[in-house]
Amino acid sequence: MSIYLQHFALAREPFSIVPDPGFLYPSIYHRQAVAHLKYGLDREGGFILLTGEVGTGKTTLTRTMIKRIPPHVRVAYILNSKLNVADVLASICDELDIDLPDASELSLTKQSFTKQCIDALNRNLLTAHADGKKTLIVLEEAQNLTPEVLETLRLLSNLETSTHKLLHILLVGQPELLDILAQQELRQLNQRVVSRFHLSPLDKDDLSNYINHRLHRAGAKRPIFDSDCAAVLFRLTGGVPRLINLVCHQSLLAAYSTGAQTVSGKLVKQAASEILSDGKKPSVKKFWLWGIFIALVFSAGLIMKFAPAEMMGRIFPVMAPLKAQEKPLPTVIDPPISPVDQPLEEVPEQLLSEAIIAIPVESEMRLPPEELAPQVSANPFVGLLALWGAEVAGVYSEEELTAVASLNNLRSEKVSLGDMAALENINRPGIVWLLEETGYLKSYVLEQLDVSEIRLQDRQGTVAVPLEDFQRRWNGNFLYLWRPPQSYISPLSATNYGVENTSNPELVDWLQAQLASLDNSNEIIISGGRYTPAIAQQVLRFQQQQGLVADGILGRETLMRLAQLSGETIPLLKEAD
C-alpha cells in the first residue's frame, strides 16, 4: 500500500499499472474498441484484431470485456504467447476444461498429440454449439506468436457445422502484429479478420477526465491535481495511459514528501524527469557520446594545424578553401530542448489533437501547416457539409462540425475502421486521412465508392484513386454525418436485448410505419408507444435481412439503413445494386 493514501484520503492506489478493469476509463477510443469487439463477436466466427502501442490499455480493455461478456460465451484466455503449437492447443483445451490424454504416458508423437487436441476441441465445440453457446479464444501479446501457431489458429477457425463457425479468435498485440499478418504466408488468416481496431492514446481533452476518473475510483473526494497538470502530462507522455500512471504515482509521492495537498504542474515535471527516459538527467551513454565528439574535434584541429596544405585537400576535401565569391552562409543551430523545458503552448492545440487522433501512434509524421487553416473552398469539413446541402463557411475543426451539423439536424460520428466492408456498411460520405508521399496525412472528402476506385474531393476538385492505392494509404479513420429521425434521442432496446430504454412513442410509431412499408408481413403492434420485445423482434429480423449486427436494438446503423431504404434524399457512397 502506498504511503500517500492516508495523506490524500484515498482508499486505493489510483495509478497502479496493474490492468484493473475497475479503473478502465471509457474514452472514445475504448468505446469504439468495445463496439468493434462486439461487432466481431456478433459475426459468424472469424478473427478479431485489437492492436495498440505499449501502455495504451489493451489488456485492461480485454479483461473488462471478458468480465462483462454474456454468460453464453465461453472464453479461453491465453496470456503466454511464446508457446509452440502443441502447447497453445493444450492451453486452449485446459481453459475450456477439455480432458486430454497424457502425452508422455501414451508415448504420443507431437503430431498425434496435436491431432488429439484438435479432435477433442472439435467435439467440445460441437456440443457447446448445440447448447446455444459461443466460444471465444483470446491470445495476449499476439505479436510473439510464430507463423506456425498462427496458421494452426487459422485451421481452428475452419471448425464449423454446415451453417455456423464454431470459434471466435481475438488477437491482442502491438502494432507489429499488423506487419506479421501482412506477410504473404499469412494472407489467408489476414483475410479472415472480421473486425480490427487500433487503440490510440488519450487525447488532450480526455487526459484530465482520465485522471479524475481514476482518483474518483480510488475514493478521492476532492481535486488533487491542479488544472495545469493535464497539459504538462499530455506533452510528457503523449497520452499513453501507462506513462500517465507512472508519472502521476510519482507526483503523488513527491507531493506527500513535501506535505503538499495538491499536485502542481511543476511537481509533475519534476516527477517525470525522474522516471522518464527523456528527462533532464543525462545518461552515461550521453556522456560517452559527448566525449567521443570532443576527441574527434580535438584530433581534427591538430591535423588542420600541422598537416601540409596538399595533404589537407586529400584528407578533408570538403574543407578545401572556398573561393572569394562563395562566402558560406551562417549556420544557426538551436540547442535541443527537452520535453520538460518546452513551452506548454508551443505546439498548436489543433495540431496536437490531430496528431493523436488521426495519425497512427507508431508514426513520427505530423500534419502539414496548410491542414491547420484550410481555405473555405478546400476545407474538408465544409465540403462534407455541402454534400448534405448545408452551405456553411468557417468550419475548421471536428467540434465545429458537430455543432454546425446539429443545427442542420445532422449528427457526426468518427470511427476507426478495419476494412472496406465497414465503409460500405456505413454508406455515407465522410472525411478520410491518406498518407502522402511527403510523409504527411492529408484529409479528403470520400464521396463515392466504385468497384475498382475511390472518388475523393480535395483542393483541386474530385480525384479518382485506385482501390488498392487507397487501402494502402488510408489510416482507417472515418468521420461522417447522418440524419436521424427528429424524434430520435438515444438507442431503444427491450429488456431482453440489453439495458432497458423503451420510452419514445413518436420514434416507435415512426419505426413501425417504416417497417410496415418495407415488408407487409410486419404488422402494426399495439404497444402504447413503447419499444416492446415483439417490436424488437421485428427489428432483429430486419437487421438479419440487411446484414447488420443483429441485436434487436434500434440504433444508428439500423436507422441509417431504414432511411436509405425509405427513399429519403441522402448522399450515399454507393448506390444500391
DRENMIDO-530267 format. One line per 2 residues: number of its first residue (from 0); for each residue x, y, z of C-alpha. Coordinates in nm, 4 decimals. Each point is the difference from the previous one (the first is absolute). Layout:
N
NUM	X:Y:Z | ...
This chain:
577
0	0.0000:0.0000:0.0000 | 0.1327:0.3403:-0.0973
2	0.0994:0.2292:0.2818 | -0.1906:0.2975:-0.1441
4	-0.3492:-0.1529:0.0202 | -0.0841:0.1345:0.3449
6	0.1497:0.3409:-0.0843 | -0.2394:0.0435:-0.2937
8	-0.2891:-0.1920:0.1611 | 0.0056:-0.2740:-0.2628
10	-0.1300:-0.3521:0.0492 | 0.2067:-0.1573:-0.2789
12	0.3034:0.0788:-0.2102 | -0.1419:0.1968:-0.2953
14	0.2837:-0.0348:-0.2495 | 0.1129:-0.3589:0.0205
16	0.1261:-0.1467:-0.3276 | -0.1849:-0.3264:0.0765
18	-0.2706:-0.0429:-0.2704 | -0.3003:0.0275:0.2356
20	-0.3355:0.0042:-0.1879 | -0.1467:0.2055:0.2846
22	0.2162:0.2948:-0.1032 | -0.0701:-0.0138:-0.3723
24	-0.0672:0.3490:-0.1311 | -0.2571:-0.0133:-0.2821
26	0.1644:0.2383:-0.2474 | -0.1425:0.0305:-0.3494
28	0.2713:-0.2365:-0.1249 | -0.0818:-0.2612:0.2611
30	-0.3720:0.0271:-0.0785 | 0.0757:-0.0422:-0.3699
32	0.2201:-0.2999:0.0776 | -0.2792:-0.1631:0.2024
34	-0.2406:0.0600:-0.2883 | 0.2412:-0.1657:-0.2430
36	0.0506:-0.2967:0.2330 | -0.3749:-0.0379:0.0413
38	-0.0462:0.0221:-0.3762 | 0.2595:-0.2733:-0.0506
40	-0.1686:-0.2246:0.2554 | -0.3361:0.0496:-0.1667
42	0.1417:-0.1271:-0.3290 | 0.0034:-0.3672:-0.0819
44	0.3508:-0.0828:0.1170 | 0.3328:0.1304:-0.1255
46	0.2847:0.2071:0.1422 | -0.0289:0.3222:0.1954
48	0.3062:0.2236:0.0199 | 0.0833:0.2510:0.2746
50	0.3324:0.1818:-0.0308 | 0.1606:0.2915:0.1779
52	0.3322:0.1319:0.1159 | 0.1498:-0.1116:0.3299
54	-0.1926:0.1478:0.2917 | -0.3134:0.1134:-0.1851
56	-0.2291:-0.2271:0.2052 | -0.0519:-0.3065:-0.2201
58	0.0163:-0.2502:0.2849 | -0.2256:0.2055:0.2269
60	-0.2551:0.0320:-0.2787 | 0.0180:-0.3714:-0.0784
62	-0.0481:-0.1021:0.3635 | -0.2890:0.2427:0.0329
64	-0.1661:-0.1519:-0.3050 | 0.0507:-0.3525:0.1325
66	-0.1402:0.0987:0.3381 | -0.3185:0.1325:-0.1619
68	-0.0389:-0.2603:-0.2699 | -0.3424:-0.1706:-0.0230
70	-0.0321:-0.3327:0.1851 | -0.0609:-0.1941:-0.3217
72	0.3521:0.0852:-0.1249 | 0.2831:-0.2220:0.1256
74	0.3473:0.1549:0.0151 | 0.3429:-0.1598:-0.0254
76	0.2446:0.2711:0.1109 | 0.3633:-0.0706:-0.0956
78	0.2546:0.2368:0.1547 | 0.3214:-0.1746:-0.1034
80	0.0482:0.0446:-0.3735 | 0.3507:-0.1477:-0.0193
82	-0.1246:-0.3564:-0.0415 | 0.0296:-0.2606:-0.2702
84	-0.2995:-0.1449:-0.1818 | -0.0541:-0.2915:0.2385
86	0.0235:0.2230:0.3082 | -0.2465:0.2548:-0.1407
88	-0.2524:-0.2725:-0.0788 | 0.0473:-0.1569:0.3420
90	-0.0480:0.3425:0.1651 | -0.3243:0.0590:-0.1907
92	-0.1318:-0.3419:0.0994 | 0.0993:0.0607:0.3613
94	-0.1823:0.3360:0.0049 | -0.3145:-0.1678:-0.1364
96	0.0257:-0.2921:0.2459 | 0.0556:-0.2538:-0.2765
98	0.1623:-0.3229:0.1208 | 0.3039:-0.1069:-0.1974
100	0.2070:-0.3154:0.0112 | 0.3397:0.0213:0.1640
102	0.2419:0.0211:-0.2892 | 0.2934:-0.1389:0.1950
104	-0.1877:-0.3019:0.1305 | -0.1436:-0.0834:-0.3391
106	0.3355:0.0559:-0.1694 | -0.1714:0.2117:-0.2603
108	0.1900:0.1882:-0.2639 | -0.0347:0.3772:-0.0232
110	-0.2181:-0.0310:-0.3072 | -0.2303:-0.2582:0.1526
112	-0.0376:0.2036:0.3176 | -0.0918:0.3030:-0.2090
114	-0.2619:-0.2078:-0.1802 | -0.1379:-0.1202:0.3327
116	-0.0371:0.3613:0.1138 | -0.1737:0.1130:-0.3184
118	-0.2377:-0.2986:-0.0021 | -0.0913:0.0525:0.3656
120	-0.0478:0.3727:-0.0575 | -0.2234:-0.0623:-0.3012
122	-0.2234:-0.2391:0.1974 | -0.0235:0.2516:0.2844
124	-0.0868:0.2874:-0.2329 | -0.2755:-0.2012:-0.1682
126	-0.1518:-0.0811:0.3384 | 0.0204:0.3636:0.1088
128	-0.1605:0.1157:-0.3244 | -0.2867:-0.2443:0.0484
130	-0.0534:0.1534:0.3441 | -0.0197:0.3494:-0.1503
132	0.3460:0.1087:0.1181 | 0.2729:0.1928:-0.1804
134	0.3725:-0.0456:0.0565 | 0.2597:0.2782:0.0007
136	0.3764:-0.0532:0.0093 | 0.2016:0.3034:0.1150
138	0.3759:0.0118:-0.0546 | 0.1976:0.2834:0.1610
140	0.3314:0.1260:-0.1384 | -0.0914:-0.1574:-0.3323
142	0.2955:0.1666:-0.1739 | 0.2141:-0.2748:0.1598
144	-0.1926:-0.2851:-0.1615 | 0.1973:-0.1961:-0.2567
146	-0.1285:-0.0410:-0.3565 | -0.0574:-0.3701:0.0785
148	-0.2253:0.0845:0.2942 | -0.1876:0.2640:-0.1999
150	-0.0579:-0.2485:-0.2813 | -0.1314:-0.2539:0.2520
152	-0.2422:0.2616:0.1339 | -0.1169:0.0626:-0.3551
154	-0.0691:-0.3711:-0.0396 | -0.1928:0.0043:0.3279
156	-0.2184:0.2763:-0.1443 | -0.1084:-0.2554:-0.2625
158	-0.1795:-0.2057:0.2654 | -0.3651:0.0381:-0.0871
160	-0.3383:-0.1585:-0.0487 | -0.1767:0.0095:-0.3340
162	-0.1255:0.3523:0.0793 | 0.2085:0.1484:0.2835
164	0.3601:0.0621:0.0960 | 0.0804:-0.1333:0.3435
166	0.2783:0.2339:0.1106 | 0.0758:0.3681:0.0475
168	0.3672:0.0839:0.0470 | 0.1120:0.3345:0.1438
170	0.3652:0.0948:-0.0614 | 0.1303:0.2778:0.2259
172	0.3406:0.1408:-0.0799 | 0.2329:0.2865:-0.0785
174	0.0017:0.1759:-0.3418 | 0.2613:-0.2377:-0.1399
176	-0.2712:-0.2681:-0.0002 | -0.1463:0.1795:-0.3029
178	0.3287:-0.0393:-0.1867 | 0.0139:-0.3689:0.0902
180	-0.3508:-0.0656:-0.1302 | 0.0820:0.1919:-0.3188
182	0.2594:-0.2623:-0.0928 | -0.0763:-0.2066:-0.3074
184	-0.0064:-0.3291:0.1875 | -0.2694:0.1293:0.2388
186	-0.2253:0.1654:-0.2581 | -0.2717:-0.2596:0.0530
188	-0.0205:0.0838:0.3694 | 0.0105:0.3731:-0.0684
190	-0.2973:-0.0349:-0.2336 | -0.2022:-0.1640:0.2770
192	0.0221:0.2977:0.2358 | -0.3628:0.1121:0.0336
194	0.0697:0.2970:0.2255 | 0.3158:0.1895:0.0877
196	0.0738:0.3040:0.2150 | 0.3157:0.1935:0.0886
198	-0.0157:0.1466:0.3511 | 0.1435:0.3525:0.0059
200	0.1299:0.1953:0.3020 | -0.2246:0.2434:0.1828
202	-0.0447:0.3409:-0.1553 | 0.0695:0.3232:0.1830
204	-0.3614:0.0637:0.1002 | -0.0493:-0.3529:0.1331
206	0.3130:-0.0017:0.2140 | -0.1409:0.2178:0.2769
208	-0.3154:-0.2135:0.0136 | 0.2178:-0.3111:0.0130
210	0.1839:0.1270:0.3087 | -0.3198:0.1011:0.1778
212	-0.1638:-0.3326:-0.0883 | 0.2785:-0.2038:0.1587
214	0.0125:0.2261:0.3067 | -0.3774:-0.0332:0.0436
216	0.0296:-0.3791:-0.0281 | 0.2684:0.0099:0.2662
218	-0.2285:0.1883:0.2415 | 0.1093:0.3613:-0.0529
220	-0.2527:0.2576:0.1213 | 0.1744:0.3071:-0.1415
222	0.2244:0.1021:-0.2914 | 0.3627:-0.0895:0.0675
224	0.1733:0.0989:-0.3253 | 0.0043:0.3696:-0.0968
226	-0.1586:0.1094:-0.3277 | 0.3370:0.0466:-0.1730
228	0.1064:-0.3615:0.0578 | -0.1951:-0.1481:-0.2925
230	0.1819:0.2099:-0.2619 | 0.3380:-0.0845:0.1549
232	-0.0813:-0.3712:0.0170 | -0.1229:-0.0084:-0.3581
234	0.3211:0.1588:-0.1255 | 0.2202:-0.2347:0.2026
236	-0.1856:-0.3282:-0.0549 | -0.1754:0.0429:-0.3346
238	-0.3211:-0.1195:0.1641 | 0.1268:-0.3566:0.0639
240	-0.1921:-0.1229:0.3092 | 0.2847:-0.2053:0.1461
242	0.2393:0.2959:-0.0129 | -0.2699:0.2248:0.1455
244	-0.0433:-0.2430:0.2893 | 0.3740:-0.0154:0.0678
246	0.0399:0.3780:0.0008 | -0.3150:0.0600:0.2081
248	0.1053:-0.2587:0.2581 | 0.3428:0.1596:0.0301
250	-0.1619:0.3452:0.0230 | -0.2203:-0.1086:0.2907
252	0.3051:-0.1380:0.1796 | 0.1847:0.3292:-0.0555
254	-0.2958:0.2054:0.1245 | -0.0276:-0.2193:0.3090
256	0.3707:0.0374:0.0755 | -0.0334:0.3811:-0.0011
258	-0.3308:0.0048:0.1878 | -0.1864:0.1533:-0.2956
260	-0.3750:-0.0646:-0.0219 | -0.0125:0.0357:-0.3791
262	0.2268:-0.0867:-0.2925 | 0.1194:0.2892:-0.2178
264	0.1221:-0.0041:-0.3591 | 0.3504:0.0799:0.1233
266	-0.0082:-0.3038:0.2287 | -0.1137:-0.2183:-0.2924
268	0.2997:0.1191:-0.2049 | 0.2362:-0.0881:0.2840
270	-0.1552:-0.3434:0.0450 | 0.0150:-0.0686:-0.3742
272	0.3680:0.0937:-0.0167 | 0.0717:-0.2750:0.2554
274	-0.1752:-0.2868:-0.1744 | -0.0202:0.0793:-0.3731
276	0.2959:-0.0703:-0.2237 | -0.0230:0.3419:-0.1601
278	0.0269:0.1889:0.3259 | 0.2767:0.2472:0.0911
280	0.2425:-0.2475:0.1493 | 0.2687:-0.0864:-0.2567
282	0.0828:-0.3659:-0.0368 | 0.3457:-0.1575:-0.0025
284	-0.0498:-0.0673:-0.3697 | -0.0409:0.3738:-0.0674
286	0.3226:0.0767:0.1871 | 0.1866:-0.2525:-0.2157
288	-0.1436:0.1478:-0.3188 | 0.1060:0.3485:0.1025
290	0.3478:-0.1323:0.0854 | 0.0402:-0.1599:-0.3409
292	-0.1199:0.3179:-0.1704 | 0.2474:0.2197:0.1876
294	0.2859:-0.2419:-0.0752 | -0.0817:0.0069:-0.3714
296	-0.0132:0.3790:-0.0046 | 0.3321:0.0211:0.1856
298	0.1644:-0.2462:-0.2402 | -0.1309:0.1881:-0.3019
300	0.1448:0.3224:0.1399 | 0.3458:-0.1550:0.0376
302	-0.0080:-0.1301:-0.3564 | -0.1091:0.3342:-0.1391
304	0.2744:0.1796:0.1907 | 0.2986:-0.2177:-0.0850
306	-0.0818:-0.1821:-0.3253 | 0.1287:0.1399:-0.3330
308	-0.2517:0.1795:-0.2196 | 0.0081:-0.2616:-0.2761
310	-0.0698:-0.2725:0.2560 | -0.2941:0.1968:0.1337
312	-0.1624:-0.0064:-0.3412 | 0.0262:-0.3795:-0.0078
314	-0.1123:-0.0617:0.3577 | -0.2775:0.2556:0.0175
316	-0.1040:0.0790:-0.3571 | -0.3235:0.1647:0.1155
318	0.2005:0.2381:0.2162 | 0.2079:0.1374:-0.2850
320	0.0209:0.3824:-0.0007 | -0.3021:0.1682:-0.1550
322	0.0293:0.2408:-0.2866 | -0.0559:0.3645:0.0837
324	-0.3387:0.0135:-0.1706 | -0.1190:-0.3112:0.1885
326	-0.0435:0.1473:0.3453 | -0.1681:-0.2551:0.2265
328	-0.3324:0.0859:0.1560 | -0.0042:0.0124:0.3779
330	-0.1472:-0.3092:0.1587 | -0.2059:0.0303:0.3149
332	-0.0476:-0.3153:0.2012 | -0.2643:0.0168:0.2694
334	0.0846:-0.1929:0.3143 | -0.2180:-0.3047:0.0576
336	-0.2960:0.0638:0.2275 | -0.1061:-0.2759:0.2311
338	-0.3697:-0.0756:0.0242 | 0.0061:0.1223:0.3600
340	0.1217:0.3476:-0.1060 | -0.2291:0.0492:-0.3007
342	-0.2605:0.2782:0.0321 | -0.3416:-0.1473:0.0594
344	-0.1658:0.1755:-0.2901 | 0.2848:-0.0227:-0.2491
346	-0.1915:-0.2469:-0.2173 | -0.3470:0.1109:-0.1205
348	-0.2788:-0.1801:0.1776 | -0.1606:-0.1182:-0.3242
350	0.3297:-0.1481:-0.1139 | 0.0249:-0.1930:0.3231
352	-0.3522:-0.1367:-0.0219 | 0.0352:-0.0942:-0.3666
354	0.3348:-0.1659:0.0649 | -0.1512:-0.2227:0.2653
356	-0.3342:-0.0697:-0.1636 | 0.0833:-0.0300:-0.3673
358	0.3584:-0.1307:-0.0093 | 0.0948:-0.3547:0.1047
360	0.1860:0.0121:0.3300 | 0.3037:-0.1732:-0.1437
362	0.0457:0.2742:-0.2582 | 0.2282:0.3017:0.0268
364	-0.2022:0.1895:-0.2573 | -0.1725:0.3312:0.0594
366	-0.2610:0.1952:-0.1883 | 0.1190:0.2588:-0.2523
368	-0.0644:0.3632:0.0936 | -0.2619:0.0513:-0.2711
370	-0.2230:-0.2594:0.1681 | -0.0236:0.2189:0.3099
372	-0.1786:0.2915:-0.1682 | -0.1359:-0.1103:-0.3391
374	-0.1801:0.2337:-0.2372 | -0.3776:-0.0231:0.0062
376	-0.0109:-0.1417:-0.3503 | 0.2479:-0.2720:0.0965
378	-0.1221:-0.0708:0.3504 | -0.1044:-0.3673:0.0336
380	-0.2435:0.0815:0.2819 | -0.1755:0.2554:-0.2194
382	0.0124:-0.2392:-0.2953 | -0.1672:-0.2766:0.2005
384	-0.2751:0.2331:0.1214 | -0.0591:0.1144:-0.3586
386	-0.0797:-0.3567:-0.1076 | -0.2898:0.0114:0.2491
388	-0.1209:0.3347:-0.1339 | 0.1421:0.2038:0.2867
390	0.1843:0.2956:-0.1575 | 0.2063:0.1142:0.2977
392	0.3374:0.1745:0.0084 | 0.2579:0.0319:0.2752
394	-0.0092:-0.3559:0.1426 | 0.3560:-0.1070:0.0815
396	-0.0244:-0.2698:0.2686 | -0.1943:-0.3132:0.0880
398	-0.1610:0.1826:0.2913 | -0.1265:0.2750:-0.2298
400	-0.1217:-0.2603:-0.2478 | -0.2017:-0.1712:0.2745
402	-0.1587:0.3275:0.1059 | -0.0891:0.1100:-0.3534
404	-0.1269:-0.3466:-0.0885 | -0.2338:0.0051:0.2999
406	-0.1528:0.3271:-0.1222 | -0.0789:-0.1792:-0.3276
408	-0.1539:-0.3065:0.1724 | 0.3163:-0.2028:-0.0682
410	0.2271:-0.1963:0.2271 | 0.3719:-0.0580:-0.0436
412	0.1752:-0.3262:0.0745 | 0.3723:-0.0773:-0.0062
414	0.0972:-0.3657:-0.0084 | 0.3089:-0.2093:-0.0608
416	-0.0723:-0.2635:-0.2628 | 0.1881:-0.3077:-0.1019
418	-0.1072:-0.0635:-0.3555 | -0.1994:0.1153:-0.3010
420	-0.2987:-0.2122:0.1001 | -0.0513:0.2215:0.3033
422	0.0025:0.3083:-0.2242 | -0.2562:-0.1564:-0.2316
424	-0.2167:-0.0874:0.2981 | -0.0069:0.3629:0.1172
426	-0.0585:0.1156:-0.3613 | 0.0244:0.3718:0.0730
428	0.2597:0.2460:-0.1276 | 0.2573:0.1101:0.2533
430	0.3508:0.1251:0.0675 | 0.2969:-0.2348:-0.0341
432	0.3714:0.0509:0.0632 | 0.2483:-0.1345:-0.2555
434	0.3765:-0.0251:0.0254 | 0.1732:0.2144:-0.2639
436	0.3432:-0.0500:-0.1555 | 0.1223:0.2934:0.2100
438	-0.0609:-0.2025:0.3173 | -0.2994:0.2111:0.1038
440	-0.3608:-0.1015:0.0471 | -0.2369:0.1917:-0.2253
442	-0.3745:0.0244:0.0542 | -0.2455:-0.0682:-0.2821
444	-0.3757:-0.0225:-0.0316 | -0.0843:-0.3555:-0.1033
446	-0.3030:0.0515:-0.2228 | -0.0366:-0.3194:-0.2061
448	0.0913:-0.3703:0.0023 | 0.0336:-0.1908:-0.3249
450	0.1089:-0.3550:-0.0684 | 0.3582:0.0883:-0.0864
452	0.0507:0.3583:0.1153 | -0.0766:0.2558:0.2691
454	-0.1165:0.3510:-0.0870 | 0.1359:0.2670:0.2304
456	-0.0440:0.3746:0.0290 | 0.3086:0.2117:0.0667
458	0.1292:0.3501:-0.0750 | 0.0128:-0.0652:-0.3738
460	-0.3505:-0.1423:-0.0156 | -0.1005:-0.3650:-0.0404
462	0.2752:-0.2564:-0.0480 | -0.0180:-0.3740:-0.0640
464	0.2304:-0.2270:0.2014 | 0.0425:-0.3735:-0.0758
466	-0.1526:-0.2172:0.2698 | 0.3305:-0.1751:0.0747
468	0.1803:0.3330:0.0358 | -0.2710:0.1340:0.2319
470	0.0179:-0.3035:0.2296 | 0.3790:0.0304:0.0188
472	-0.0048:0.3705:0.0933 | -0.3142:0.0230:0.2181
474	0.0642:0.0122:0.3765 | -0.3437:-0.1503:0.0797
476	-0.1650:0.3084:0.1527 | -0.3348:0.1115:-0.1425
478	-0.2109:0.3017:0.0945 | -0.3536:0.0073:-0.1409
480	-0.3418:0.1583:0.0429 | -0.3446:-0.1588:0.0235
482	-0.3530:0.1288:0.0490 | -0.2092:-0.1668:0.2738
484	-0.3771:0.0323:0.0259 | -0.0919:0.3217:0.1815
486	-0.1412:-0.2010:0.2897 | 0.3223:-0.1996:0.0488
488	0.1838:0.0645:0.3282 | 0.1835:-0.3218:0.0792
490	-0.0156:-0.3693:-0.1030 | -0.3063:-0.2021:0.0999
492	0.0266:-0.3497:0.1423 | -0.2390:-0.2407:0.1647
494	0.0855:-0.1556:0.3362 | 0.1141:-0.3292:-0.1489
496	0.2301:0.1748:-0.2476 | 0.2100:0.2030:0.2375
498	-0.0517:0.3031:0.2210 | -0.3643:0.0989:0.0031
500	-0.0801:0.3139:-0.1933 | -0.3475:-0.0310:-0.1406
502	-0.1639:0.3374:0.0372 | -0.0282:0.2015:-0.3229
504	-0.3532:-0.0278:-0.1427 | 0.0644:0.2277:-0.2983
506	0.3060:-0.1959:-0.1111 | -0.1741:-0.3363:0.0557
508	-0.2941:0.1107:-0.2166 | 0.2409:0.1182:-0.2717
510	0.1908:-0.3305:0.0155 | -0.3101:-0.2147:-0.0393
512	-0.1143:0.2069:-0.2983 | 0.3401:-0.0453:-0.1662
514	0.0137:-0.3748:0.0612 | -0.3544:-0.0472:-0.1265
516	0.0727:0.1948:-0.3203 | 0.3049:-0.2195:-0.0692
518	-0.1655:-0.3309:0.0828 | -0.3745:-0.0556:0.0118
520	0.0532:-0.2931:0.2357 | 0.1024:0.2451:0.2741
522	-0.3324:0.0635:0.1680 | -0.0547:0.3115:0.2103
524	0.0348:-0.1025:0.3645 | -0.2094:0.1783:0.2604
526	0.2659:0.0909:0.2527 | -0.1098:0.3260:0.1532
528	0.2999:0.1629:-0.1653 | 0.2517:-0.2217:0.1819
530	0.2805:-0.2001:-0.1566 | -0.1194:-0.3471:0.0981
532	0.1769:-0.3356:-0.0533 | -0.2411:-0.0713:-0.2856
534	0.1073:0.3165:-0.1832 | 0.3635:-0.0804:0.0795
536	-0.0531:-0.3359:-0.1736 | -0.1130:0.1829:-0.3124
538	0.3140:0.2139:0.0132 | 0.2098:-0.3128:0.0532
540	-0.1412:-0.1607:-0.3149 | 0.0616:0.3219:-0.1953
542	0.3622:0.0090:0.1210 | 0.0524:-0.3615:-0.1023
544	-0.1432:0.0662:-0.3466 | 0.2271:0.3034:-0.0476
546	0.3196:-0.1598:0.1266 | 0.0196:0.2310:0.3007
548	0.0996:-0.0912:0.3540 | -0.3090:-0.1919:0.1115
550	-0.0571:0.1147:0.3587 | -0.3614:0.1248:-0.0103
552	0.1116:0.3492:0.1041 | -0.1262:0.2991:-0.1945
554	0.3224:0.1948:-0.0361 | 0.1980:0.2040:-0.2504
556	0.0804:-0.2658:-0.2624 | -0.3566:-0.1307:-0.0075
558	-0.1456:0.3503:-0.0292 | 0.2434:0.0846:-0.2797
560	-0.0970:-0.3099:-0.1951 | -0.3735:0.0734:0.0482
562	0.0533:0.3533:-0.1298 | 0.1882:-0.1319:-0.3008
564	-0.2723:-0.2513:-0.0895 | -0.2833:0.2471:0.0535
566	0.1094:0.2058:-0.2995 | 0.1043:0.3004:0.2078
568	0.2230:0.2379:-0.1959 | 0.3396:-0.0506:0.1631
570	0.3561:-0.0136:-0.1369 | 0.1299:-0.3559:-0.0351
572	0.3440:-0.1419:-0.0680 | -0.1407:-0.2777:-0.2113
574	-0.3412:-0.0304:-0.1600 | -0.1907:-0.3241:0.0508
576	0.0663:-0.2651:-0.2654
